[in-house]
């Protein structure tokens, strides 16, 4: 486990999307423990308040908003800045959905639905962060990608495509933002023991999980540790990268087990 004393996010302000559960929730809680201030984003104010109740420190704000409302994102980000008259020091994009079908059963409507949830909001947030009015120089942006961006499984055309688009956008943004010392990276975890990954963990035995992931399956907290590292000055020379959390998997596809 990462030593929290080695990281210092004291007084810095972060927008964490998807903060109502899973990786986003674990990340918001960890940032608070490291002294950072968090704008909690998600669609449900009630669930965001549950995350808030687990956080430490002060200066956090629950600000629900549906990021699929593309036209409203600019106004939403403006409200995140005005709430305490401080610009952001970083963004964690952990919002997203799964789902998909084998290619012959897939359809344009589902593809569009997943792209609208997993990629288009990230594009709008990156565009906003291109302004110094929104994101401080020296800041850090971290997006949650997936093993599927590099090693997609069957029935993942829509999901994997959305994550691959997210990765490519991050590489472009990293190049464009480098002159401001703003870093942009993604984290590509294997299956994570969260509500989104529940179907996988319910379908395989503990013995199969151990064979597939010799270092033990990933938890939301494992991913949050990596995100915190990428937000911190400890990763000051890392940008445009995709950090793979393999848990020891040798690249075998998920359907190897299912």
N, C-alpha and C positions, 0 to 999 in steps of 0.2 A: 504494500500500500504506500502511496505517495505521502511523504511527510508534509503535512500542511504548513509547518513552520518555515519551510523553504520557499513558500509562495507568499506574495504580499499583494493583495488587491485593495488595500486600505483606501477608502474614500472614492474609489473609481465606480463609475456608473455603467451598468450593463442592461441591455434589453435582451431578455430571454423569451423566445417564442416557444409555444408548446409546453409552457411551464406548469400545466395542470396535472401532469402525470409523467411517468417514465423518465427518460433521459433529461427532458427539460426540467422536471421537478427536482431531480437529484442535482442537477447543475445549479439551479437557483439556490438550493439549500447550501451547497458547498461554497458558492461565491459569498453568501452571507457569512459563513464561518470564517472566510478568509478576509473579511472586512469590507467587501464590496457592497454596493447598493444596487438593487435589482428592480427593473420594471418588469412585472410579471404579465406576460401576454398569453392569452388563450381565449377560447370562445365562452367558457363558463366562468362567471365570476365566483360562483359557489365553490367550484373545484380549485380555482386559483387561491381563494381564501384558505383552503385546506393546506395548500403549499405554504402560504404566508405564515400560517400558524406554526410551522415547523422550522422557520428561519430564525437566525440570530441577528443581533444588531438592529440598527435603525436606518431610515431613509429608503425603505422599500415601498413600492406602490403597486397595487393591483389595478391593472388597466385592461379589462377584457376587450377584445376586438377580433372579428372574423377576418383573417388575412386574405381570404378568397375575395373579399370586397376590394378589388384592385383600385378602384377610383377613390377609395377612402384612406388608403395607406399613407399618403403624404400628410393628410390632415391628422391622422392618428399619430404619426411620428412627431409632428409638430406639438401635439398635446403631451407627448412623452418628454419633450424638451421643456415645455412651459411649466410643467408641474413643479419643478424645483429650479428652473432657470439655469440648468446645467446641460451641456452637451454630453453625448455618449462617449464612453471610452472603449466600448466594444459591444458586439452583438453575438448572440448564440442563436442560430436558426435551428431549432429542434422540432418545429412543427412539421406535420406530414401524416400521410395515410398509406396503408398498404392496399393490396388487392390486385387481382388480375385473373386472366383466363388463358388457356392455351390459345395459340394464334388463331386457329380456325373459329374459335368462339369469341375472340376479343372483338371489340367494336370501338368506333371513333369516339362515342360518347364517354366510355369509361376511360380511354386514353386522355381525353380532354379533362375529365374530372380529376384524374391523378396529377396531371401536369399543373392544373390550376391550384391544387393544394400543395404540391411538393416543390414546384419550381418557380412559378410566376411570382408568388410573394417574395421569394428570395431575390429575384431580379429587381423588384421594386425597392427592396431594402438596400441592395447594393447601390442602386442608382441614387437613393437618398444619401447614402454614406459617402458618395463621391464629393459631397459638399462639406467643407470645414464647419459650416454652420450646424451640421448634424453630428459628425464624428471628429473627435480630437485627433490631431496628428499623433502618431505613435500608438494608435489604437489597434485592436485586434478583432477580426471577424472569424467566427468558427461555425461551420455548417455541418449538420449530421448527414452524411452520405450513407453508403451501405456497401457490404460485400458485393451486392448485386450490380453495382456500377462497374466492377471489374470482372466478376465471376457470376453472371446471371444464371438463374435456374430456369427450368421450364415454367411457362405460364407467368413470366415476369417481364414481358416486353414493355408494358406501360410503366410499371414501377421502376425497373432498371433504367429505362430511358430517362425518366424524370431525375434519377440520381446521377446519371452520367451527365445530363445537362447541367445539374447543379455543380458538379466537379469542374466541368469546362468553364463555366461562368466564373468560378472561383479562381481558376488559373489566369483568366483574362484580367479580373479585378486586381489580383496580386501584382501583375505587371503595371497596371495603370496607377495603383495606389502606392507603389514602392517609394516614389519620390517624397511622399508624406510619411514614410516609415510606418504605414498602415499595413498590417499583415493579414492575409486571407488564406485560410486553410480549411480542409474538411477532415472529418474523422469517418473512416469506413469500418464500422464494427461488423463482426459476425452476428449471428442471432443473439439477441439480448433478452434476458429474462424480465420482460416488461409486459404490460397488457397487449401490445402489438405483437409480441413474440409468443404469446400464450399458446396458440394453436400448435406451434412447433414443439414446445416443451411438453405439451400434453400428449403428443403423438409418438414420442420416443421414450424409451426407458432410461433410467439413470445410468445404466451400464452403457447404453448407446451414446448418451450424452458425453460420458467420460472418454469413450473411444474417439468420438468426433472432436471433442475439445479437451485435450490432455491437461490443459492449465485450468480446467473447470469453466463452465459456461460464464459468459459475461453478465454482469449485473449493470443496472443503470449507474450505480456509483463508480464502477470501473471506467465507464465512458466519461463520466463527469470529471474524474481525475485527469484524464487526458485533455479534456476541454480546458480545465483550469490551468494546466501547464501551457497550453497554446494561448491563453489569454494573458498570461503573466510575462514579465520581462525575461524569464528563464528561456523563453523561446524567441528571443528578440531577433534572431537571424533565420527564422524558419518562416517561409511564405510560399504560397503556390503549391503546397504539398497535400497529399492525401495519406493520413496516418491510419494504417491498417491495424485493427485489433483482432488478431487471428485466434487468440486463446489456444494456439497450438495446432489449429486445423491446417492441413497440408494443401488446401485448395479444393478438396472434394466438394461436389455440389450437395446442396441440402437434400435433394431427392435421392441421394445415395442411401439415406436412412429411412425415408418415408415411403 
